[in-house]
Amino acid sequence: MKRPPEIKINQFQLAVLLNGEQKKFFEMVIAENVFCSHCGGICKKGMTINEMFLTDLNDILVKGTCNICKGKVARTMEFGEEKEFYDKAIDFRNSIRDKT
């Protein structure tokens, strides 16, 4: 079975996909749990988000820069394993496909 394509999403689309608990988790990860290979550790002041994607596994991939050194960083959050999120992601994909 062919996997669905990766889709670039914006902040509004992310807010529609995530429930309250997931939003809190997302914000905590961005602020306190992104590794920067340039600094050699966690981005102590978080990261600035440049792009977000709904991956082929219905996870969220965030790409951006470390708020300390401005090095490129990325973080994947595995929301696709949760049935509620997975179903929302499939509905979102179908709504995008229907508009094209």
C-alpha positions in Angstrom: 0.0 0.0 0.0 1.3 3.4 -1.0 1.9 5.9 1.8 0.2 9.3 1.6 2.5 12.3 0.7 4.0 14.7 3.2 1.9 17.9 3.3 3.1 21.3 4.4 0.8 22.8 7.0 0.4 26.1 8.7 -0.4 27.2 12.3 -4.1 27.2 11.7 -4.2 23.7 10.2 -2.0 22.5 13.1 -4.5 24.0 15.6 -7.4 22.1 13.9 -5.5 18.8 14.0 -4.4 19.0 17.7 -6.6 18.7 20.7 -5.9 20.7 23.9 -3.6 18.2 25.5 -1.7 17.7 22.2 -1.3 21.5 21.8 0.3 21.7 25.3 2.6 18.8 24.5 3.6 20.4 21.2 4.3 23.8 22.8 6.4 22.1 25.6 8.5 20.2 23.1 9.2 23.3 21.0 10.2 25.3 24.0 12.1 22.6 25.9 12.9 19.5 24.0 14.5 20.1 20.6 18.1 19.0 20.1 20.6 21.3 18.4 23.6 19.7 16.9 25.3 23.1 16.6 25.0 23.8 20.4 25.5 20.2 21.3 22.4 19.9 23.4 18.8 21.0 23.9 17.8 24.4 22.5 17.6 26.1 25.9 15.5 29.0 24.6 13.4 26.8 22.3 13.2 27.0 18.5 11.7 29.3 15.9 9.4 27.4 13.6 9.9 27.9 9.9 8.0 25.0 8.4 5.6 22.3 9.6 4.6 19.1 7.8 2.1 16.3 8.2 4.3 13.4 7.4 3.4 10.2 5.5 2.9 8.5 8.9 0.6 11.3 10.0 3.1 12.6 12.5 4.1 16.3 12.7 7.5 17.4 11.5 8.7 20.8 12.5 11.7 22.5 11.0 13.3 25.7 12.2 16.2 27.4 13.9 17.7 27.3 17.4 16.9 30.5 19.3 20.4 30.6 20.7 22.8 29.8 17.8 20.3 30.1 14.8 21.4 26.6 13.6 18.9 24.5 11.7 16.9 22.1 13.9 14.0 19.7 13.3 11.7 17.7 15.5 9.2 15.0 14.7 6.2 14.4 17.1 4.6 11.0 16.7 0.9 12.0 17.0 0.0 9.5 14.2 0.0 6.6 16.6 -3.0 8.1 18.4 -6.3 7.0 16.7 -8.0 10.3 17.3 -5.2 12.3 15.7 -4.8 9.7 12.9 -8.5 9.9 12.0 -8.3 13.8 12.0 -5.3 13.6 9.8 -7.0 11.3 7.3 -10.1 13.7 7.2 -7.7 16.6 6.7 -6.0 14.9 3.8 -9.3 14.0 2.2 -10.5 17.7 2.6 -7.3 18.9 0.9 -7.6 16.4 -1.9 -11.3 17.3 -2.5 -10.3 20.9 -3.1 -7.7 20.2 -5.7 
